[in-house]
Structure formats: structure tokens, C-alpha cells
Amino acid sequence: MSASELRPDDRAPNLWLSGEVIIGDVQIGANVVIEGPARIGDGAVIEHGALIGKRPALAPHSSAGDGDSDDNGTVIGEGATICAGAIIFAGASKVANHHPTWSSPKLCLNDARSRS
């Protein structure tokens, strides 16, 4: 993606979007970038400096996925929290229940239900 594909959006300070992005009733911090395709559900919180939908930079010999395999793109479910500085790679999907959280720098996924 080139910087020319990014477009500013007035829903939050210094919010930048690219591609098809569907945003529900969401709280968005400053300096956030969302690369589509992406859907963000109602009640989600995206804290300052988050990057959602990032395509990974892969070495030519890498066997890792490139984030293009999911036609739905990146999906952040209702009530999810994306913590400050988090990077959510393209194709990630989380349907939120009980306020699961994606955070940075280690991108921990905290969901109380998964620990029981």
C-alpha cells in the first residue's frame, strides 16, 4: 500500500483509512490507521496509534499467509478493545464477548473465557 491510497476520515483525530472500511458506532483514538477490507462492530474501542488490517511484509521464501485468504478482511467484533499501539494483521477476526482485548507490543489476546 502506498501513502497515496490512504484517505483522512473525520471520525477521529488523524484517522486514516484505505480500501473498504465499515465502522459501526465505535470509539476511536488519535493516530489510527485502518486498512480495508475491514469491519468494526458497534461498541468497539480502538485506542491511540492502533494499526488495523496491516498486510505482513514477507520474505520471498516465506510460507506464511499474506492476509488475502479471507474474503471478509479484518473483522473486529462488537465490544472488542484494540489497545494503544496494537497492530492487527490483515485477515484477523475476533467476535467480541465479555470485552476481549488485543494489545501491544506483544499482541496478547486477553479473553477471560479462554483461560477457564
NUDRENKE-814249 format. One line per 10 residues: number of its first residue (from 1); their letters; for each residue x, y, z of N, C-alpha, C, O. Coordinates in steps of 0.02 Angstrom, whole numbers, plus 50000, padded with zeros to 5 digits. Example, Ala and Ser with C-alpha at 12.3 -4.5 7.8 and 13.67 -1.06 7.14 Angstrom:
2
1) as) 50660:49716:50390:50615:49775:50390:50660:49835:50390:50712:49834:50423  50642:49888:50354:50684:49947:50357:50645:50002:50394:50670:50057:50402
END
This chain:
116
1) msaselrpdd) 50041:49941:50000:50000:50000:50000:50044:50062:50000:50094:50065:50036  50026:50110:49960:50063:50173:49960:50024:50225:50000:49964:50219:50011  50061:50276:50022:50029:50329:50061:49974:50363:50023:49928:50391:50053  49977:50363:49956:49926:50396:49916:49858:50360:49921:49807:50390:49906  49857:50296:49940:49795:50259:49947:49759:50275:50012:49700:50261:50018  49795:50304:50060:49764:50322:50123:49722:50385:50114:49741:50431:50076  49666:50388:50149:49624:50448:50147:49606:50466:50219:49593:50422:50260  49605:50530:50234:49587:50551:50302:49512:50541:50314:49472:50542:50267  49495:50531:50377:49425:50523:50396:49413:50564:50459:49455:50564:50505  49358:50600:50463:49347:50646:50518:49314:50616:50580:49293:50653:50625
11) rapnlwlsge) 49308:50549:50584:49279:50518:50643:49324:50519:50704:49302:50508:50760  49389:50532:50693:49437:50535:50748:49496:50578:50725:49508:50585:50665  49533:50606:50773:49592:50646:50755:49645:50604:50720:49668:50553:50746  49665:50625:50660:49717:50592:50621:49700:50519:50606:49745:50476:50608  49637:50505:50592:49615:50438:50571:49625:50432:50496:49605:50476:50458  49657:50377:50474:49671:50365:50403:49641:50297:50384:49649:50248:50421  49609:50295:50326:49578:50234:50300:49603:50219:50230:49623:50264:50194  49602:50154:50212:49614:50135:50143:49570:50075:50127:49555:50034:50171  49548:50071:50065:49505:50016:50045:49436:50022:50076:49417:50075:50100  49398:49967:50073:49330:49966:50100:49333:49955:50176:49356:49903:50199
21) viigdvqiga) 49309:50004:50214:49309:50000:50287:49239:50017:50311:49211:50070:50295  49209:49971:50349:49144:49981:50378:49153:49989:50454:49177:49943:50487  49133:50046:50480:49143:50061:50550:49075:50074:50582:49039:50119:50561  49059:50035:50634:48997:50046:50671:49003:50105:50719:49043:50150:50708  48964:50103:50772:48968:50154:50825:49027:50137:50869:49021:50099:50917  49085:50166:50853:49149:50146:50881:49184:50206:50912:49179:50262:50886  49220:50194:50967:49262:50246:50997:49332:50237:50969:49362:50184:50977  49358:50289:50935:49424:50285:50902:49469:50340:50929:49451:50398:50931  49529:50320:50951:49579:50367:50975:49614:50402:50917:49596:50394:50859  49664:50442:50934:49702:50479:50884:49754:50435:50850:49777:50385:50877
31) nvviegpari) 49772:50454:50789:49827:50424:50752:49816:50350:50738:49861:50308:50748  49757:50333:50714:49739:50264:50698:49738:50256:50622:49717:50302:50586  49761:50197:50597:49758:50180:50526:49719:50115:50520:49733:50067:50555  49669:50115:50475:49630:50054:50462:49634:50040:50388:49612:50080:50347  49663:49982:50370:49670:49961:50300:49617:49909:50285:49612:49859:50319  49577:49921:50234:49524:49875:50216:49547:49820:50170:49602:49823:50142  49504:49770:50161:49437:49769:50187:49437:49757:50262:49474:49716:50288  49394:49794:50297:49389:49787:50370:49318:49806:50393:49287:49850:50364  49295:49771:50444:49231:49786:50476:49243:49791:50551:49276:49749:50581  49217:49844:50581:49225:49855:50653:49156:49865:50683:49119:49910:50664
41) gdgaviehga) 49138:49820:50730:49071:49819:50758:49057:49872:50809:49103:49903:50837  48993:49883:50822:48970:49931:50871:49001:49918:50939:49011:49861:50959  49015:49972:50975:49040:49967:51043:49114:49951:51048:49141:49947:51103  49148:49941:50992:49220:49928:50994:49257:49992:51014:49233:50047:51003  49315:49982:51044:49359:50037:51064:49426:50026:51030:49457:49973:51038  49448:50076:50992:49514:50073:50961:49555:50129:50991:49541:50188:50981  49606:50110:51029:49646:50160:51065:49697:50192:51018:49707:50170:50961  49730:50245:51043:49778:50285:51005:49831:50242:50971:49858:50195:51000  49847:50260:50909:49904:50231:50874:49895:50160:50849:49944:50129:50828  49834:50133:50849:49824:50065:50825:49828:50062:50749:49811:50111:50715
51) ligkrpalap) 49850:50005:50723:49852:49992:50651:49812:49928:50639:49831:49875:50664  49758:49932:50602:49714:49876:50590:49715:49858:50516:49708:49901:50473  49723:49793:50502:49722:49769:50433:49789:49772:50398:49791:49772:50336  49843:49774:50435:49911:49777:50406:49927:49713:50368:49918:49658:50394  49949:49721:50308:49973:49664:50269:50046:49650:50290:50086:49697:50293  50063:49588:50304:50131:49574:50326:50181:49582:50269:50165:49570:50211  50241:49601:50286:50297:49603:50238:50331:49535:50244:50361:49520:50296  50328:49495:50191:50354:49427:50193:50416:49420:50150:50422:49452:50098  50461:49378:50173:50519:49361:50132:50496:49319:50072:50444:49286:50076  50533:49320:50017:50513:49283:49958:50503:49208:49971:50462:49176:49937
61) hssagdgdsd) 50539:49179:50018:50534:49108:50032:50486:49092:50088:50481:49034:50108  50450:49141:50115:50405:49130:50171:50345:49088:50150:50319:49095:50095  50323:49044:50196:50263:49004:50184:50204:49031:50225:50150:49002:50224  50215:49087:50259:50161:49117:50299:50108:49147:50254:50123:49166:50197  50047:49151:50278:49993:49181:50240:50004:49256:50233:50038:49287:50274  49973:49284:50181:49982:49356:50169:49921:49397:50189:49920:49458:50177  49871:49365:50221:49812:49401:50242:49759:49408:50187:49707:49439:50199  49771:49380:50128:49723:49386:50073:49675:49328:50069:49630:49329:50027  49682:49278:50111:49642:49217:50104:49571:49226:50129:49528:49185:50111  49557:49275:50170:49490:49285:50198:49455:49341:50161:49475:49399:50165
71) dngtvigega) 49402:49324:50125:49365:49374:50087:49332:49427:50131:49318:49482:50108  49321:49411:50195:49289:49459:50240:49338:49512:50265:49317:49560:50297  49401:49504:50252:49451:49551:50277:49459:49545:50352:49449:49492:50381  49479:49600:50382:49490:49602:50454:49423:49619:50488:49389:49666:50468  49406:49580:50539:49342:49590:50573:49355:49600:50647:49384:49556:50681  49334:49657:50673:49337:49672:50745:49265:49673:50768:49226:49715:50747  49248:49627:50812:49178:49618:50833:49154:49671:50882:49193:49711:50908  49090:49669:50895:49058:49715:50941:49090:49710:51010:49101:49655:51036  49105:49768:51039:49130:49771:51108:49203:49754:51116:49228:49755:51173  49239:49740:51062:49311:49724:51068:49351:49788:51083:49329:49843:51066
81) ticagaiifa) 49408:49779:51114:49453:49835:51127:49520:49820:51093:49549:49767:51103  49543:49868:51053:49609:49865:51022:49652:49915:51060:49639:49975:51057  49702:49891:51096:49741:49935:51140:49789:49980:51101:49804:49968:51043  49813:50031:51136:49857:50081:51106:49918:50048:51074:49951:50006:51105  49933:50067:51012:49992:50043:50978:49987:49973:50950:50036:49948:50923  49929:49941:50955:49922:49872:50931:49925:49870:50854:49904:49917:50821  49950:49814:50828:49949:49801:50756:49909:49738:50746:49927:49684:50770  49853:49744:50710:49810:49687:50695:49819:49672:50621:49803:49713:50579  49846:49613:50606:49862:49596:50537:49800:49580:50496:49749:49558:50523  49805:49590:50431:49751:49579:50384:49724:49508:50391:49762:49460:50399
91) gaskvanhhp) 49658:49502:50390:49626:49437:50394:49611:49415:50465:49577:49365:50475  49636:49451:50516:49621:49432:50585:49547:49443:50597:49516:49488:50569  49519:49401:50640:49448:49406:50655:49437:49390:50728:49462:49340:50754  49398:49432:50761:49381:49419:50831:49310:49445:50843:49297:49505:50838  49265:49399:50858:49198:49418:50878:49200:49425:50953:49212:49376:50989  49188:49485:50976:49199:49501:51047:49141:49479:51091:49083:49487:51073  49157:49451:51147:49111:49438:51201:49149:49452:51265:49207:49434:51272  49117:49484:51312:49149:49499:51376:49212:49540:51368:49261:49530:51405  49213:49585:51320:49266:49633:51310:49336:49602:51301:49382:49620:51339  49345:49557:51254:49413:49534:51239:49455:49591:51213:49430:49640:51185
101) twsspklcln) 49520:49586:51224:49564:49641:51209:49624:49617:51168:49655:49567:51186  49640:49653:51114:49703:49644:51078:49747:49701:51099:49727:49759:51097  49808:49685:51119:49852:49738:51143:49921:49732:51113:49936:49685:51077  49964:49780:51129:50031:49784:51103:50078:49794:51161:50054:49815:51214  50142:49781:51158:50180:49766:51098:50181:49692:51080:50201:49675:51024  50160:49647:51124:50164:49576:51109:50101:49549:51077:50095:49489:51063  50052:49593:51064:49989:49573:51035:49957:49516:51074:49937:49465:51045  49952:49524:51139:49918:49475:51180:49844:49478:51167:49816:49532:51159  49812:49421:51165:49740:49418:51159:49714:49398:51228:49724:49341:51249  49682:49443:51262:49657:49430:51329:49583:49418:51325:49545:49463:51307
111) darsrs) 49562:49359:51342:49492:49342:51343:49481:49295:51402:49505:49239:51402  49447:49319:51452:49438:49281:51514:49408:49213:51500:49424:49165:51536  49365:49206:51450:49334:49142:51435:49385:49091:51413:49376:49031:51426  49438:49111:51380:49488:49063:51354:49534:49038:51408:49571:48990:51397  49533:49069:51467:49577:49047:51521:49542:49001:51570:49573:48975:51616  49477:48990:51561:49440:48948:51609:49442:48875:51590:49414:48833:51625
END
